[in-house]
Amino acid sequence: MRRAAIAAASASLVFVAAPAVDAAPSTSALDGPALAHKLTKSVTLEGVNRHLIAFQRIADRNGGNRAAGTAGYDASVEYVAGKLRGAGFDVTTPEFTYQVQVTDAAVAKAGTNTYENIPLTFSPQTPVGGLTGPLRVVAEDGSPGCEATDFAGQDFTGAIALIRRGTCSFDIKHRNAAAAGAIAVIISNNVDGKLSGVTLGSPGVVPTGGVSKADGTALVAFAGQPVTVDLRYHSENRVSRNVIAQTKTGRTDNVVFAGAHLDSVAAGPGINDNGSGSAGLLETALKLGGSPKVKNAVRFGWWGAEELGLLGSIAYVKSLTFEQQLDIALYLNFDMIGSPNAGYFVYDGDNSDGVGAGPGPYGSGQIEKAFVDYLTVEKQIQVEGTDFTGRSDYGEFIRQGIPAGGLFTGAEVLKTEAQVAKWGGKAGVAYDPNYHQVGDTLGNIDRVALDRNSDALAWVTAVYAISTEDVNGVPSRATRATVRAEAARTLSLDEHHEEHHTHDATE
């Protein structure tokens, strides 16, 4: 983003409305790069940071967080929706019902010591009184519990597995442990603080809880001794809201959709996760305005209850009919774009890295290229791919065949020496040491990374607002008009040539 003062920075880029139906384009219509340059210039770091300040103050006034189901989240919804209505958007806050896991027992007992052991979302429950078995500690080899071989050399049959967090998902760790014979799993945090607000992502196979880093280290001393894990909970129905805003201009059957989750975990205010993505998205929307001169309508979404299992985005996408889903040309996701020890990651849409979940739907590779090209050319930043792991709100979109992409600056995984050489920062330290912790505050942001990524967010959104041809083959009106004009000119020349040839033949 341009850091210099911009004379009308507070004004939206509201252009003359383009017709929402297919029609001849205005000769003054902005093309993709022109709109992108103008929007990116208008979206400033100062503007984005102002929204982060608002989120911090909302959390401070509401128990220290903005988690789903809390007054802090409701206040965040009203803040975002109010700003968007003021900018002329059509805004709705659709409700969805979800089940929340209310803890009844969350302990790990070793000897005379009792440790808080919080059930992960989607963990199976233990019987009343818990499960008891010998504690087996998985060695911390840089990717503990991520490979089946990590469980070789010990007998995990009937055991409780203790695994340090990091590198791969909780789901992979606990499934590997279960396959080795473990009857329960304890995941210990790899940063200070509780391990709360985390999920297996889908129904688990053995009871799995999370303990703090300090408690995990203390439990290592009980290796081989009996440990009891008691994880029980019940479910209650709750209601939350998403925020949806769409421009009043542009094609409504070829919508460019950009989203970020608005909720924090209960442990803290969530300024990086995901105030950063929400703030960058909001400032982009406000500066674009509700009636820009675009070829495709732009829809923005702020999702609720993401931290409980992507619940808001899943509910929204599933609420759409097939035809309504077909109206969405693509989805752009922004979840953590200002991590304090930042990496620069772009979702690997075409699976060129050959890692993990495979490619996204057709068009995802082209979206990846749009972000990579901008960051490498305009910002001179080397980027890396990040897998479609299903950990964020793009999940339901790609399951329904909608191409997707986006940006990510990293969470609990440790930055490598090679990445420090490219990006700076500290090796052997998590991209966000305060991930899901009370310390995720205004002091937990790399504002250079936030600046660069907010620019990339604005640029790619604006380019696709003009044309999605590389993603779904639907060219812009200007392109179609040029093709039609060229075809008409060619036909006219052919007719003139034929007339001249016929005249020659009759003489």
Solvent accessible surface area in square Angstrom, and as a share of the most:
residue,aa,sasa,rsa
1,M,12,0.05
2,R,101,0.37
3,R,125,0.46
4,A,76,0.59
5,A,107,0.83
6,I,41,0.21
7,A,104,0.81
8,A,68,0.52
9,A,30,0.23
10,S,108,0.69
11,A,52,0.40
12,S,41,0.27
13,L,20,0.10
14,V,83,0.48
15,F,34,0.14
16,V,112,0.65
17,A,61,0.47
18,A,16,0.12
19,P,66,0.42
20,A,44,0.34
21,V,106,0.61
22,D,88,0.46
23,A,36,0.28
24,A,84,0.65
25,P,36,0.23
26,S,58,0.37
27,T,150,0.87
28,S,76,0.49
29,A,28,0.22
30,L,44,0.22
31,D,79,0.41
32,G,6,0.06
33,P,73,0.46
34,A,41,0.32
35,L,0,0.00
36,A,0,0.00
37,H,90,0.40
38,K,92,0.39
39,L,0,0.00
40,T,2,0.01
41,K,107,0.45
42,S,9,0.06
43,V,0,0.00
44,T,12,0.07
45,L,14,0.07
46,E,102,0.46
47,G,15,0.14
48,V,0,0.00
49,N,33,0.17
50,R,165,0.60
51,H,7,0.03
52,L,0,0.00
53,I,57,0.29
54,A,19,0.15
55,F,0,0.00
56,Q,23,0.10
57,R,144,0.52
58,I,24,0.12
59,A,0,0.00
60,D,94,0.49
61,R,194,0.71
62,N,43,0.22
63,G,75,0.72
64,G,31,0.29
65,N,20,0.10
66,R,0,0.00
67,A,11,0.08
68,A,16,0.13
69,G,48,0.46
70,T,43,0.25
71,A,63,0.49
72,G,0,0.00
73,Y,2,0.01
74,D,69,0.36
75,A,34,0.27
76,S,0,0.00
77,V,0,0.00
78,E,91,0.41
79,Y,46,0.18
80,V,0,0.00
81,A,0,0.00
82,G,39,0.37
83,K,77,0.33
84,L,0,0.00
85,R,122,0.44
86,G,72,0.69
87,A,20,0.15
88,G,30,0.29
89,F,10,0.04
90,D,80,0.42
91,V,23,0.13
92,T,79,0.46
93,T,33,0.19
94,P,48,0.30
95,E,124,0.56
96,F,19,0.08
97,T,90,0.53
98,Y,14,0.05
99,Q,120,0.53
100,V,25,0.14
101,Q,49,0.22
102,V,43,0.25
103,T,64,0.37
104,D,80,0.42
105,A,13,0.10
106,A,19,0.15
107,V,38,0.22
108,A,0,0.00
109,K,99,0.42
110,A,0,0.00
111,G,66,0.63
112,T,142,0.82
113,N,63,0.32
114,T,84,0.49
115,Y,26,0.10
116,E,80,0.36
117,N,0,0.00
118,I,35,0.18
119,P,8,0.05
120,L,1,0.01
121,T,30,0.18
122,F,73,0.30
123,S,1,0.01
124,P,41,0.26
125,Q,88,0.39
126,T,8,0.05
127,P,79,0.50
128,V,127,0.73
129,G,52,0.50
130,G,16,0.16
131,L,45,0.22
132,T,80,0.47
133,G,6,0.06
134,P,43,0.27
135,L,0,0.00
136,R,61,0.22
137,V,35,0.20
138,V,2,0.01
139,A,71,0.55
140,E,108,0.49
141,D,86,0.44
142,G,61,0.58
143,S,22,0.14
144,P,8,0.05
145,G,0,0.00
146,C,19,0.11
147,E,79,0.35
148,A,78,0.60
149,T,106,0.62
150,D,26,0.13
151,F,10,0.04
152,A,77,0.60
153,G,86,0.83
154,Q,78,0.35
155,D,90,0.47
156,F,3,0.01
157,T,101,0.59
158,G,28,0.27
159,A,0,0.00
160,I,0,0.00
161,A,0,0.00
162,L,5,0.03
163,I,0,0.00
164,R,31,0.11
165,R,5,0.02
166,G,6,0.06
167,T,72,0.42
168,C,23,0.14
169,S,38,0.25
170,F,19,0.08
171,D,28,0.15
172,I,78,0.40
173,K,0,0.00
174,H,0,0.00
175,R,93,0.34
176,N,30,0.15
177,A,0,0.00
178,A,26,0.20
179,A,94,0.73
180,A,35,0.27
181,G,26,0.25
182,A,5,0.04
183,I,55,0.28
184,A,0,0.00
185,V,0,0.00
186,I,0,0.00
187,I,0,0.00
188,S,2,0.02
189,N,0,0.00
190,N,27,0.14
191,V,15,0.09
192,D,112,0.58
193,G,33,0.32
194,K,114,0.48
195,L,2,0.01
196,S,24,0.16
197,G,31,0.30
198,V,11,0.06
199,T,41,0.24
200,L,8,0.04
201,G,51,0.49
202,S,45,0.29
203,P,97,0.61
204,G,15,0.15
205,V,76,0.44
206,V,19,0.11
207,P,11,0.07
208,T,0,0.00
209,G,0,0.00
210,G,1,0.01
211,V,1,0.01
212,S,21,0.14
213,K,77,0.32
214,A,74,0.57
215,D,38,0.20
216,G,1,0.01
217,T,76,0.44
218,A,43,0.33
219,L,0,0.00
220,V,64,0.37
221,A,83,0.64
222,F,31,0.13
223,A,55,0.43
224,G,42,0.40
225,Q,86,0.38
226,P,96,0.61
227,V,1,0.01
228,T,27,0.16
229,V,0,0.00
230,D,15,0.08
231,L,0,0.00
232,R,59,0.22
233,Y,35,0.13
234,H,78,0.35
235,S,60,0.39
236,E,68,0.30
237,N,105,0.54
238,R,91,0.33
239,V,85,0.49
240,S,7,0.05
241,R,51,0.19
242,N,3,0.01
243,V,0,0.00
244,I,15,0.08
245,A,0,0.00
246,Q,33,0.15
247,T,4,0.02
248,K,112,0.48
249,T,6,0.03
250,G,0,0.00
251,R,39,0.14
252,T,75,0.44
253,D,76,0.39
254,N,6,0.03
255,V,0,0.00
256,V,0,0.00
257,F,0,0.00
258,A,0,0.00
259,G,0,0.00
260,A,1,0.00
261,H,1,0.00
262,L,0,0.00
263,D,1,0.00
264,S,1,0.01
265,V,8,0.05
266,A,75,0.58
267,A,39,0.30
268,G,1,0.01
269,P,7,0.04
270,G,2,0.02
271,I,0,0.00
272,N,0,0.00
273,D,6,0.03
274,N,0,0.00
275,G,0,0.00
276,S,0,0.00
277,G,0,0.00
278,S,0,0.00
279,A,0,0.00
280,G,0,0.00
281,L,0,0.00
282,L,0,0.00
283,E,8,0.03
284,T,0,0.00
285,A,0,0.00
286,L,21,0.10
287,K,16,0.07
288,L,1,0.00
289,G,0,0.00
290,G,1,0.01
291,S,30,0.19
292,P,0,0.00
293,K,18,0.08
294,V,0,0.00
295,K,7,0.03
296,N,4,0.02
297,A,0,0.00
298,V,0,0.00
299,R,30,0.11
300,F,0,0.00
301,G,0,0.00
302,W,0,0.00
303,W,0,0.00
304,G,0,0.00
305,A,0,0.00
306,E,12,0.06
307,E,17,0.07
308,L,49,0.24
309,G,11,0.10
310,L,20,0.10
311,L,38,0.19
312,G,0,0.00
313,S,0,0.00
314,I,40,0.20
315,A,34,0.26
316,Y,26,0.10
317,V,0,0.00
318,K,132,0.56
319,S,80,0.51
320,L,26,0.13
321,T,79,0.46
322,F,144,0.60
323,E,113,0.50
324,Q,84,0.37
325,Q,21,0.09
326,L,112,0.56
327,D,42,0.22
328,I,7,0.04
329,A,6,0.05
330,L,0,0.00
331,Y,0,0.00
332,L,0,0.00
333,N,1,0.00
334,F,0,0.00
335,D,13,0.07
336,M,6,0.02
337,I,0,0.00
338,G,0,0.00
339,S,0,0.00
340,P,47,0.30
341,N,10,0.05
342,A,6,0.04
343,G,0,0.00
344,Y,8,0.03
345,F,19,0.08
346,V,1,0.00
347,Y,11,0.04
348,D,6,0.03
349,G,2,0.02
350,D,75,0.39
351,N,43,0.22
352,S,83,0.53
353,D,75,0.39
354,G,58,0.56
355,V,94,0.54
356,G,70,0.67
357,A,71,0.55
358,G,12,0.12
359,P,85,0.54
360,G,14,0.14
361,P,28,0.17
362,Y,168,0.64
363,G,2,0.02
364,S,0,0.00
365,G,19,0.18
366,Q,49,0.22
367,I,0,0.00
368,E,21,0.10
369,K,125,0.53
370,A,26,0.20
371,F,0,0.00
372,V,39,0.23
373,D,56,0.29
374,Y,9,0.04
375,L,1,0.00
376,T,46,0.27
377,V,97,0.56
378,E,86,0.38
379,K,42,0.18
380,Q,142,0.63
381,I,18,0.09
382,Q,109,0.49
383,V,31,0.18
384,E,51,0.23
385,G,28,0.27
386,T,24,0.14
387,D,28,0.14
388,F,6,0.02
389,T,82,0.48
390,G,30,0.28
391,R,106,0.39
392,S,5,0.03
393,D,1,0.00
394,Y,2,0.01
395,G,1,0.01
396,E,6,0.03
397,F,0,0.00
398,I,37,0.19
399,R,141,0.51
400,Q,78,0.35
401,G,47,0.45
402,I,8,0.04
403,P,14,0.09
404,A,0,0.00
405,G,1,0.01
406,G,0,0.00
407,L,1,0.00
408,F,44,0.19
409,T,1,0.00
410,G,1,0.01
411,A,4,0.03
412,E,6,0.03
413,V,52,0.30
414,L,86,0.43
415,K,3,0.01
416,T,71,0.41
417,E,131,0.59
418,A,70,0.54
419,Q,16,0.07
420,V,37,0.21
421,A,91,0.70
422,K,67,0.28
423,W,35,0.12
424,G,30,0.29
425,G,52,0.50
426,K,140,0.59
427,A,37,0.29
428,G,50,0.49
429,V,51,0.29
430,A,3,0.02
431,Y,10,0.04
432,D,0,0.00
433,P,47,0.30
434,N,49,0.25
435,Y,17,0.06
436,H,12,0.05
437,Q,14,0.06
438,V,112,0.65
439,G,24,0.23
440,D,3,0.01
441,T,46,0.27
442,L,48,0.24
443,G,73,0.70
444,N,3,0.01
445,I,16,0.08
446,D,39,0.20
447,R,75,0.27
448,V,70,0.40
449,A,0,0.00
450,L,0,0.00
451,D,6,0.03
452,R,68,0.25
453,N,3,0.02
454,S,0,0.00
455,D,0,0.00
456,A,0,0.00
457,L,0,0.00
458,A,0,0.00
459,W,39,0.14
460,V,1,0.00
461,T,0,0.00
462,A,0,0.00
463,V,41,0.23
464,Y,4,0.01
465,A,0,0.00
466,I,10,0.05
467,S,28,0.18
468,T,0,0.00
469,E,80,0.36
470,D,74,0.38
471,V,2,0.01
472,N,58,0.30
473,G,51,0.49
474,V,42,0.24
475,P,34,0.22
476,S,9,0.06
477,R,4,0.02
478,A,45,0.35
479,T,53,0.31
480,R,39,0.14
481,A,26,0.20
482,T,92,0.54
483,V,93,0.54
484,R,120,0.44
485,A,63,0.49
486,E,82,0.37
487,A,59,0.46
488,A,61,0.47
489,R,134,0.49
490,T,60,0.35
491,L,106,0.53
492,S,64,0.41
493,L,95,0.47
494,D,81,0.42
495,E,101,0.45
496,H,125,0.56
497,H,122,0.55
498,E,99,0.45
499,E,123,0.55
500,H,104,0.47
501,H,110,0.49
502,T,69,0.40
503,H,104,0.47
504,D,70,0.36
505,A,78,0.60
506,T,105,0.61
507,E,157,0.71
